[in-house]
């Protein structure tokens, strides 16, 4: 999901699900996808 940070609406780490907000057919659509976190982002 690298490069898609602007589309991410919500991440539920317990359920391992990410919700993306994308535009399809001129409408905003929420897309739920499975997620596996490999490593934590380090600042």
mmCIF file of the N, C-alpha and C atoms, coordinates in Angstrom:
data_MODEL
# 
_entry.id   MODEL 
# 
loop_
_atom_site.group_PDB 
_atom_site.id 
_atom_site.type_symbol 
_atom_site.label_atom_id 
_atom_site.label_alt_id 
_atom_site.label_comp_id 
_atom_site.label_asym_id 
_atom_site.label_entity_id 
_atom_site.label_seq_id 
_atom_site.pdbx_PDB_ins_code 
_atom_site.Cartn_x 
_atom_site.Cartn_y 
_atom_site.Cartn_z 
_atom_site.occupancy 
_atom_site.B_iso_or_equiv 
_atom_site.pdbx_formal_charge 
_atom_site.auth_seq_id 
_atom_site.auth_comp_id 
_atom_site.auth_asym_id 
_atom_site.auth_atom_id 
_atom_site.pdbx_PDB_model_num 
ATOM 1   N N  . UNK A 1 1  ? 0.825   -1.192 0.000   1.00 0.00 ? 1  UNK A N  1 
ATOM 2   C CA . UNK A 1 1  ? 0.000   0.000  0.000   1.00 0.00 ? 1  UNK A CA 1 
ATOM 3   C C  . UNK A 1 1  ? 0.867   1.253  0.000   1.00 0.00 ? 1  UNK A C  1 
ATOM 4   N N  . UNK A 1 2  ? 2.127   1.046  -0.252  1.00 0.00 ? 2  UNK A N  1 
ATOM 5   C CA . UNK A 1 2  ? 3.033   2.180  -0.329  1.00 0.00 ? 2  UNK A CA 1 
ATOM 6   C C  . UNK A 1 2  ? 2.626   3.067  -1.503  1.00 0.00 ? 2  UNK A C  1 
ATOM 7   N N  . UNK A 1 3  ? 2.548   4.353  -1.266  1.00 0.00 ? 3  UNK A N  1 
ATOM 8   C CA . UNK A 1 3  ? 2.119   5.292  -2.286  1.00 0.00 ? 3  UNK A CA 1 
ATOM 9   C C  . UNK A 1 3  ? 0.627   5.538  -2.290  1.00 0.00 ? 3  UNK A C  1 
ATOM 10  N N  . UNK A 1 4  ? -0.132  4.843  -1.459  1.00 0.00 ? 4  UNK A N  1 
ATOM 11  C CA . UNK A 1 4  ? -1.585  5.000  -1.405  1.00 0.00 ? 4  UNK A CA 1 
ATOM 12  C C  . UNK A 1 4  ? -2.025  5.624  -0.085  1.00 0.00 ? 4  UNK A C  1 
ATOM 13  N N  . UNK A 1 5  ? -1.108  6.316  0.594   1.00 0.00 ? 5  UNK A N  1 
ATOM 14  C CA . UNK A 1 5  ? -1.402  6.854  1.914   1.00 0.00 ? 5  UNK A CA 1 
ATOM 15  C C  . UNK A 1 5  ? -2.589  7.814  1.903   1.00 0.00 ? 5  UNK A C  1 
ATOM 16  N N  . UNK A 1 6  ? -2.775  8.543  0.822   1.00 0.00 ? 6  UNK A N  1 
ATOM 17  C CA . UNK A 1 6  ? -3.877  9.495  0.733   1.00 0.00 ? 6  UNK A CA 1 
ATOM 18  C C  . UNK A 1 6  ? -5.243  8.834  0.638   1.00 0.00 ? 6  UNK A C  1 
ATOM 19  N N  . UNK A 1 7  ? -5.295  7.575  0.240   1.00 0.00 ? 7  UNK A N  1 
ATOM 20  C CA . UNK A 1 7  ? -6.563  6.868  0.099   1.00 0.00 ? 7  UNK A CA 1 
ATOM 21  C C  . UNK A 1 7  ? -7.002  6.178  1.387   1.00 0.00 ? 7  UNK A C  1 
ATOM 22  N N  . UNK A 1 8  ? -6.072  5.985  2.317   1.00 0.00 ? 8  UNK A N  1 
ATOM 23  C CA . UNK A 1 8  ? -6.380  5.242  3.538   1.00 0.00 ? 8  UNK A CA 1 
ATOM 24  C C  . UNK A 1 8  ? -7.277  6.075  4.439   1.00 0.00 ? 8  UNK A C  1 
ATOM 25  N N  . UNK A 1 9  ? -8.427  5.518  4.782   1.00 0.00 ? 9  UNK A N  1 
ATOM 26  C CA . UNK A 1 9  ? -9.384  6.200  5.642   1.00 0.00 ? 9  UNK A CA 1 
ATOM 27  C C  . UNK A 1 9  ? -9.265  5.713  7.079   1.00 0.00 ? 9  UNK A C  1 
ATOM 28  N N  . UNK A 1 10 ? -9.060  4.403  7.261   1.00 0.00 ? 10 UNK A N  1 
ATOM 29  C CA . UNK A 1 10 ? -9.023  3.817  8.598   1.00 0.00 ? 10 UNK A CA 1 
ATOM 30  C C  . UNK A 1 10 ? -8.259  2.503  8.546   1.00 0.00 ? 10 UNK A C  1 
ATOM 31  N N  . UNK A 1 11 ? -7.517  2.212  9.624   1.00 0.00 ? 11 UNK A N  1 
ATOM 32  C CA . UNK A 1 11 ? -6.837  0.926  9.763   1.00 0.00 ? 11 UNK A CA 1 
ATOM 33  C C  . UNK A 1 11 ? -7.232  0.323  11.099  1.00 0.00 ? 11 UNK A C  1 
ATOM 34  N N  . UNK A 1 12 ? -7.747  -0.906 11.058  1.00 0.00 ? 12 UNK A N  1 
ATOM 35  C CA . UNK A 1 12 ? -8.079  -1.646 12.276  1.00 0.00 ? 12 UNK A CA 1 
ATOM 36  C C  . UNK A 1 12 ? -7.047  -2.758 12.408  1.00 0.00 ? 12 UNK A C  1 
ATOM 37  N N  . UNK A 1 13 ? -6.054  -2.530 13.266  1.00 0.00 ? 13 UNK A N  1 
ATOM 38  C CA . UNK A 1 13 ? -4.966  -3.499 13.391  1.00 0.00 ? 13 UNK A CA 1 
ATOM 39  C C  . UNK A 1 13 ? -5.412  -4.779 14.074  1.00 0.00 ? 13 UNK A C  1 
ATOM 40  N N  . UNK A 1 14 ? -6.437  -4.721 14.913  1.00 0.00 ? 14 UNK A N  1 
ATOM 41  C CA . UNK A 1 14 ? -6.914  -5.926 15.595  1.00 0.00 ? 14 UNK A CA 1 
ATOM 42  C C  . UNK A 1 14 ? -7.632  -6.870 14.629  1.00 0.00 ? 14 UNK A C  1 
ATOM 43  N N  . UNK A 1 15 ? -8.435  -6.308 13.734  1.00 0.00 ? 15 UNK A N  1 
ATOM 44  C CA . UNK A 1 15 ? -9.140  -7.131 12.741  1.00 0.00 ? 15 UNK A CA 1 
ATOM 45  C C  . UNK A 1 15 ? -8.325  -7.308 11.462  1.00 0.00 ? 15 UNK A C  1 
ATOM 46  N N  . UNK A 1 16 ? -7.186  -6.615 11.372  1.00 0.00 ? 16 UNK A N  1 
ATOM 47  C CA . UNK A 1 16 ? -6.304  -6.653 10.204  1.00 0.00 ? 16 UNK A CA 1 
ATOM 48  C C  . UNK A 1 16 ? -7.044  -6.257 8.930   1.00 0.00 ? 16 UNK A C  1 
ATOM 49  N N  . UNK A 1 17 ? -7.720  -5.116 9.000   1.00 0.00 ? 17 UNK A N  1 
ATOM 50  C CA . UNK A 1 17 ? -8.496  -4.606 7.871   1.00 0.00 ? 17 UNK A CA 1 
ATOM 51  C C  . UNK A 1 17 ? -8.155  -3.134 7.666   1.00 0.00 ? 17 UNK A C  1 
ATOM 52  N N  . UNK A 1 18 ? -8.028  -2.744 6.406   1.00 0.00 ? 18 UNK A N  1 
ATOM 53  C CA . UNK A 1 18 ? -7.847  -1.341 6.060   1.00 0.00 ? 18 UNK A CA 1 
ATOM 54  C C  . UNK A 1 18 ? -9.041  -0.898 5.227   1.00 0.00 ? 18 UNK A C  1 
ATOM 55  N N  . UNK A 1 19 ? -9.493  0.323  5.455   1.00 0.00 ? 19 UNK A N  1 
ATOM 56  C CA . UNK A 1 19 ? -10.592 0.897  4.681   1.00 0.00 ? 19 UNK A CA 1 
ATOM 57  C C  . UNK A 1 19 ? -10.004 2.014  3.826   1.00 0.00 ? 19 UNK A C  1 
ATOM 58  N N  . UNK A 1 20 ? -10.157 1.886  2.515   1.00 0.00 ? 20 UNK A N  1 
ATOM 59  C CA . UNK A 1 20 ? -9.674  2.886  1.578   1.00 0.00 ? 20 UNK A CA 1 
ATOM 60  C C  . UNK A 1 20 ? -10.857 3.636  1.008   1.00 0.00 ? 20 UNK A C  1 
ATOM 61  N N  . UNK A 1 21 ? -10.647 4.906  0.704   1.00 0.00 ? 21 UNK A N  1 
ATOM 62  C CA . UNK A 1 21 ? -11.683 5.703  0.066   1.00 0.00 ? 21 UNK A CA 1 
ATOM 63  C C  . UNK A 1 21 ? -11.203 6.009  -1.343  1.00 0.00 ? 21 UNK A C  1 
ATOM 64  N N  . UNK A 1 22 ? -11.911 5.488  -2.338  1.00 0.00 ? 22 UNK A N  1 
ATOM 65  C CA . UNK A 1 22 ? -11.533 5.681  -3.734  1.00 0.00 ? 22 UNK A CA 1 
ATOM 66  C C  . UNK A 1 22 ? -12.730 6.212  -4.507  1.00 0.00 ? 22 UNK A C  1 
ATOM 67  N N  . UNK A 1 23 ? -12.436 6.797  -5.661  1.00 0.00 ? 23 UNK A N  1 
ATOM 68  C CA . UNK A 1 23 ? -13.510 7.303  -6.500  1.00 0.00 ? 23 UNK A CA 1 
ATOM 69  C C  . UNK A 1 23 ? -13.690 6.355  -7.680  1.00 0.00 ? 23 UNK A C  1 
ATOM 70  N N  . UNK A 1 24 ? -14.904 5.800  -7.791  1.00 0.00 ? 24 UNK A N  1 
ATOM 71  C CA . UNK A 1 24 ? -15.238 4.897  -8.889  1.00 0.00 ? 24 UNK A CA 1 
ATOM 72  C C  . UNK A 1 24 ? -16.569 5.338  -9.486  1.00 0.00 ? 24 UNK A C  1 
ATOM 73  N N  . UNK A 1 25 ? -16.602 5.454  -10.789 1.00 0.00 ? 25 UNK A N  1 
ATOM 74  C CA . UNK A 1 25 ? -17.825 5.857  -11.493 1.00 0.00 ? 25 UNK A CA 1 
ATOM 75  C C  . UNK A 1 25 ? -18.369 7.165  -10.933 1.00 0.00 ? 25 UNK A C  1 
ATOM 76  N N  . UNK A 1 26 ? -17.460 8.116  -10.668 1.00 0.00 ? 26 UNK A N  1 
ATOM 77  C CA . UNK A 1 26 ? -17.787 9.459  -10.176 1.00 0.00 ? 26 UNK A CA 1 
ATOM 78  C C  . UNK A 1 26 ? -18.455 9.452  -8.812  1.00 0.00 ? 26 UNK A C  1 
ATOM 79  N N  . UNK A 1 27 ? -18.240 8.396  -8.011  1.00 0.00 ? 27 UNK A N  1 
ATOM 80  C CA . UNK A 1 27 ? -18.770 8.322  -6.649  1.00 0.00 ? 27 UNK A CA 1 
ATOM 81  C C  . UNK A 1 27 ? -17.655 7.900  -5.714  1.00 0.00 ? 27 UNK A C  1 
ATOM 82  N N  . UNK A 1 28 ? -17.696 8.411  -4.474  1.00 0.00 ? 28 UNK A N  1 
ATOM 83  C CA . UNK A 1 28 ? -16.745 7.967  -3.463  1.00 0.00 ? 28 UNK A CA 1 
ATOM 84  C C  . UNK A 1 28 ? -17.196 6.620  -2.916  1.00 0.00 ? 28 UNK A C  1 
ATOM 85  N N  . UNK A 1 29 ? -16.279 5.661  -2.877  1.00 0.00 ? 29 UNK A N  1 
ATOM 86  C CA . UNK A 1 29 ? -16.586 4.301  -2.451  1.00 0.00 ? 29 UNK A CA 1 
ATOM 87  C C  . UNK A 1 29 ? -15.575 3.884  -1.382  1.00 0.00 ? 29 UNK A C  1 
ATOM 88  N N  . UNK A 1 30 ? -16.059 3.281  -0.292  1.00 0.00 ? 30 UNK A N  1 
ATOM 89  C CA . UNK A 1 30 ? -15.179 2.717  0.723   1.00 0.00 ? 30 UNK A CA 1 
ATOM 90  C C  . UNK A 1 30 ? -14.882 1.266  0.363   1.00 0.00 ? 30 UNK A C  1 
ATOM 91  N N  . UNK A 1 31 ? -13.603 0.921  0.341   1.00 0.00 ? 31 UNK A N  1 
ATOM 92  C CA . UNK A 1 31 ? -13.164 -0.422 -0.010  1.00 0.00 ? 31 UNK A CA 1 
ATOM 93  C C  . UNK A 1 31 ? -12.457 -1.020 1.199   1.00 0.00 ? 31 UNK A C  1 
ATOM 94  N N  . UNK A 1 32 ? -12.905 -2.198 1.634   1.00 0.00 ? 32 UNK A N  1 
ATOM 95  C CA . UNK A 1 32 ? -12.281 -2.895 2.768   1.00 0.00 ? 32 UNK A CA 1 
ATOM 96  C C  . UNK A 1 32 ? -11.361 -3.979 2.224   1.00 0.00 ? 32 UNK A C  1 
ATOM 97  N N  . UNK A 1 33 ? -10.096 -3.951 2.659   1.00 0.00 ? 33 UNK A N  1 
ATOM 98  C CA . UNK A 1 33 ? -9.141  -4.954 2.199   1.00 0.00 ? 33 UNK A CA 1 
ATOM 99  C C  . UNK A 1 33 ? -8.427  -5.574 3.394   1.00 0.00 ? 33 UNK A C  1 
ATOM 100 N N  . UNK A 1 34 ? -7.995  -6.803 3.229   1.00 0.00 ? 34 UNK A N  1 
ATOM 101 C CA . UNK A 1 34 ? -7.215  -7.476 4.262   1.00 0.00 ? 34 UNK A CA 1 
ATOM 102 C C  . UNK A 1 34 ? -5.843  -6.840 4.376   1.00 0.00 ? 34 UNK A C  1 
ATOM 103 N N  . UNK A 1 35 ? -5.280  -6.898 5.574   1.00 0.00 ? 35 UNK A N  1 
ATOM 104 C CA . UNK A 1 35 ? -4.040  -6.183 5.837   1.00 0.00 ? 35 UNK A CA 1 
ATOM 105 C C  . UNK A 1 35 ? -3.144  -7.020 6.737   1.00 0.00 ? 35 UNK A C  1 
ATOM 106 N N  . UNK A 1 36 ? -1.869  -7.063 6.401   1.00 0.00 ? 36 UNK A N  1 
ATOM 107 C CA . UNK A 1 36 ? -0.885  -7.658 7.294   1.00 0.00 ? 36 UNK A CA 1 
ATOM 108 C C  . UNK A 1 36 ? 0.222   -6.634 7.485   1.00 0.00 ? 36 UNK A C  1 
ATOM 109 N N  . UNK A 1 37 ? 0.456   -6.251 8.724   1.00 0.00 ? 37 UNK A N  1 
ATOM 110 C CA . UNK A 1 37 ? 1.470   -5.253 9.034   1.00 0.00 ? 37 UNK A CA 1 
ATOM 111 C C  . UNK A 1 37 ? 2.799   -5.978 9.219   1.00 0.00 ? 37 UNK A C  1 
ATOM 112 N N  . UNK A 1 38 ? 3.774   -5.639 8.392   1.00 0.00 ? 38 UNK A N  1 
ATOM 113 C CA . UNK A 1 38 ? 5.070   -6.305 8.419   1.00 0.00 ? 38 UNK A CA 1 
ATOM 114 C C  . UNK A 1 38 ? 5.992   -5.652 9.441   1.00 0.00 ? 38 UNK A C  1 
ATOM 115 N N  . UNK A 1 39 ? 6.049   -4.331 9.419   1.00 0.00 ? 39 UNK A N  1 
ATOM 116 C CA . UNK A 1 39 ? 6.861   -3.626 10.403  1.00 0.00 ? 39 UNK A CA 1 
ATOM 117 C C  . UNK A 1 39 ? 6.258   -2.263 10.684  1.00 0.00 ? 39 UNK A C  1 
ATOM 118 N N  . UNK A 1 40 ? 6.542   -1.740 11.847  1.00 0.00 ? 40 UNK A N  1 
ATOM 119 C CA . UNK A 1 40 ? 6.019   -0.449 12.255  1.00 0.00 ? 40 UNK A CA 1 
ATOM 120 C C  . UNK A 1 40 ? 6.851   0.648  11.603  1.00 0.00 ? 40 UNK A C  1 
ATOM 121 N N  . UNK A 1 41 ? 6.188   1.708  11.158  1.00 0.00 ? 41 UNK A N  1 
ATOM 122 C CA . UNK A 1 41 ? 6.854   2.842  10.534  1.00 0.00 ? 41 UNK A CA 1 
ATOM 123 C C  . UNK A 1 41 ? 7.700   3.571  11.561  1.00 0.00 ? 41 UNK A C  1 
ATOM 124 N N  . UNK A 1 42 ? 8.946   3.843  11.218  1.00 0.00 ? 42 UNK A N  1 
ATOM 125 C CA . UNK A 1 42 ? 9.862   4.530  12.131  1.00 0.00 ? 42 UNK A CA 1 
ATOM 126 C C  . UNK A 1 42 ? 10.097  5.941  11.629  1.00 0.00 ? 42 UNK A C  1 
ATOM 127 N N  . UNK A 1 43 ? 9.896   6.913  12.500  1.00 0.00 ? 43 UNK A N  1 
ATOM 128 C CA . UNK A 1 43 ? 10.119  8.314  12.112  1.00 0.00 ? 43 UNK A CA 1 
ATOM 129 C C  . UNK A 1 43 ? 11.550  8.711  12.284  1.00 0.00 ? 43 UNK A C  1 
# 
